[in-house]
Amino acid sequence: MTIAEVGPGADMDSPLAVANSGRDKAMHQMIAKAIRRGDVMLAYQPVVLSARTETPAFYEGLIRILDENRNILPAGDFMPVAETREEGRIIDCLALETGLNALADHPSLRLAINMSARSIGYPRWMETLNKGLARDQTVAERLILEITESSAMIMPDLVVVFMANLHKRGISFALDDFGAGYTAFRYLRDFYFDILKIDGQFIRNIQDDANNQVLTAALVSIGQHFDMLTVAEAVETPAEASFLQSAGFDCLQGYYFGMPTVNPVWQDGRNARAAS
């Protein structure tokens, strides 16, 4: 719980509020220091084809930072604090820049990079994108911009225009964490996402959960209706993977197929595999 979650009328001098404030301030300072040191990187996780799980359809670049002790922190540890601050915009820029460099250096790679809708109007973000696209004309068709449901619904009309403009340049879009409860379905026909990633809450133990089976089938049907590639997130077991393959998912992503790593295979001198 953050201070914002304590709610109106809460005692902001309470021990809980004070503790939350101190924690957020310390995290904010740690994020700012990591940015200044350049300790921001991507961890790469494969998104595999359901029919050929040995073959990545693309990779997702997940943002990471190093703390003062050189520990690698996942986005869930720091992005809730950074998201509404300028540090969140800078992190989005650094993630995009790192991803564009990887795409330019590895011509067979296809990569999804996360961004917040809040970064759409941030000048540095667009400058970073334009520079990367100018560097290599093949990058646009291999770049996927991934936006979460919650972020997309902050300013849906702006997101629609933004996506339409970048679609013309060959960039694809993925809607992340679909089903988490934010997206008004009427926007789906306007957004024109290319990829629909079903939230992991519906995937865990799906082979034994009749309710999630029904809900997931409905979400996959929505994706198919709008001609979107469907991806199941957070796949962790063989039983989940087997069920999801039979359920008609196009792609699967999760620890069962590969942990996020800051040392991907193509940095070991091997070519990254990517499906066309």
N, C-alpha and C positions, 0 to 999 in steps of 0.2 A: 504494500500500500504506500502510495506517495502522499504528499500533503494535499495534492489536488483531489485525491480519492477520499480524504477524510470527510469532505463534504461541508456545505455551508453551515455555519453555526457551530462548527466544531471548535474546541478550545485549542487555539494555535500555540498556547503556552504549555500544553499538556506534555508529559514525558514522551509520548509516542510521536507527537508532532515535532518536537525538538529533535528527537533521534532521527526522524525521517529527513528533516531539514539538513542536519549535519551529514548524514549519509549522502544525500544528493549533492551537497556542496563538495564533499570530498571526491565523489565520482566525477563531477564536472571539472574539478581541478586536474584530476588524473587524465581525463580525456584531452584537455587542452595541452597538457605536457606531452602526451603521446603524439598529438598532431605536430607540435613544434619539433619533436625529435624525429618525426617521419616514421614512427612506429605504427604504421597502419598498413595492412596487407589483406590479401584475399586467401581464403581457404576454399579449395575447389572440390565439389562433390558431383559425381556422375549422375545423370538422369538417363536411365537405360531404356531401350526399347522393350516393351512387354513381350513381344514375340521372340526377341533375341537379346536376352538379358546380359550377354557378354559384350554387347555393343552399346556404347553411350550414344544417345541421340544428341545430347549436348551436356555441358557442365554448368553448374551454378557457382558463381563466385560469391562467397559469403564473407562479409567484412569482419575483420579481426583487428584488435589493437593489442599492444604489449603494455603491461603495467610496469611500475618501477622495478619489480623483481624479475622482469623479462618473462612473465607468464602470459600466455596467449589467452585473451578474453573473447568469448563469443559475443555476438551482437546483442543477445538477450540481456547481457550484464550491463551494457552501457548505452544502447540506443534509446531505451525509455527515457533516460535523462537527456541525451543529446538531441533527440528528435525535434523538439520545438525550439531549440537554440541554433545559433549560427554554426556551432560545431557540427550539428547534424547535416547542414548543407555542405560544409567542408568535407565531412566524411563521405558524403555521396559523391562529391567531385573526385576525391582520392580513389574511391572504389571504381568509378568510371574510368579514370585515367589508367589505373593498374590493369583493368580489364581490357581496355583498348590496346595497351602495350602488348598484352599477352596475345590478343587476336592478330596484331600486326606481326609478331614474332613467330607465330605458329599458324600457317595458312590453312591447316585442316581442322582447326579448333572452332567450335561454335559455343558461345558463352552467354549465360544470363547474368545480368548485373542488377542488383536491387537498387531502387531509388524511391524516395518519398515524393509525393505530389507537391510537397512544400518546396522542392528544389526546382520545379518547373520554371519559375520566374527568377531563379538565382543566376545572375549573369555568368559567373565563373563556370557553372555546370554546362551551359550551352557552349561556352568558349572551349571547354575541354572536349565536348562531343565533336564540334566542328573541326578542331585540330586533329583529332583521331581519325575522322572520316577522310580528311584531306590527305592524311599520311598514306592511307591504303584504301583503294576504291572497293576492295572486297570485304572490308570490315563491316559495313552497314548490313549486308545480307547475312552476316554471321553473328550479329549482335542482337540479343534479346534483352529488353528492359522489363524488369519484373517489379510490379507495383502491388502492394497488399490491398485487400478489400478495404480495410480501415482507412488507408491513405487515399485511395481513389475516391472514396465517398466524402472526403473533406471538401473537395471542390470538383465535383464530377463534370460540370460543363467545361471547365478549363482543361481537365484531363482529356476530354473528347477531342477538343481542338488540337491539343498537343500531340495526341496519338495520330490524328489524321495527317498532321504535317510531317511527322517522322515516318509514318507508313510510306509516304511518297518517296522517301529517301531509302527505302528498303529495309528499315528496322522493324523487327517483330516485337510484340508485347505479350507478357504473361501476367495473368491475374493470380496473385498468390493468396494462399489461405482461403480459397473460396468455400463458402458455406459457414464461415465464422459468424455471419449474421449481419453484415454491414451493407451489402450491396442490394439496392432495389433492383429487382429483376428487369424493370423497364429500361434500366440503363445498359443492360447487356447488349441490346441491339444497336445502341449508339456507340458504345466503347470500341467494338470490333477487336477484342483481344484475340490473339492467335492461339494462345495456350491457356488452358484452365487448370490450375493446380488445386486439387481437393485437399482441404485442411486435414491435418493428421488426426484430429479428434475423431474423425469418422473412419479412420483406417485401422487403428489399434484393435487387435483381436477381432477384426471384422468377420472372420470365418465362424465365430461363435456368437456374434451379436446380430440378431435378426433386425433390430431397429436400425442399426447402422447400415446393414445391407440394403434396406429399403431406401434410406436417405441417400446413400451413395449412388444407388442405381438412378435415382431422380437427378442427382447432380451430374452424373455422366450423361444422362439423356439431354440435359440442358446444354452441356458442352457440344454434344453431337449435333443438336438442333442448330446451334450457331456456328457449326463447322470449325470448332476449336479442338486442338490437340489436347487430350485429357491426361493429366499426370496425377498419380497417387503419391502423396507426401508421407514421410515418416514410416516407411515400410521397414520392419525390423526382423521379421521371422519368415521362414519358408512357407508356413501356413498362410500368412497374410499375402505373400507374393503369389502363391498358387491361386487363391481365391480372386485376387484382383486381376490376374491374367484372364480368368474365366469370366470376369465381370465386364470385360470389354475396354479396359484402360489401354491407352496407347503407350504410355510410359510409366515407369516406376522410379521412385527416388527414396532413399533411406539408408540407414546404417547397414542393412542386409546386403546392399550392393556396393557400399563404399562409404567410409568415413570422410568427412571434409578434411583436406590436408593442404598445408601451405607448401608442400613439396610434391606437386603433381607429376605424373609419369613423364610428361613432355619436358620437364626440367631435368630429367635424368638422361636426356639424349634420345628418348623414344618419341615417336610421333603420337600425338593425341589422336585417338580414333573418334570419328564423328560421322554420323549417318547423314546422308543427303536428305 
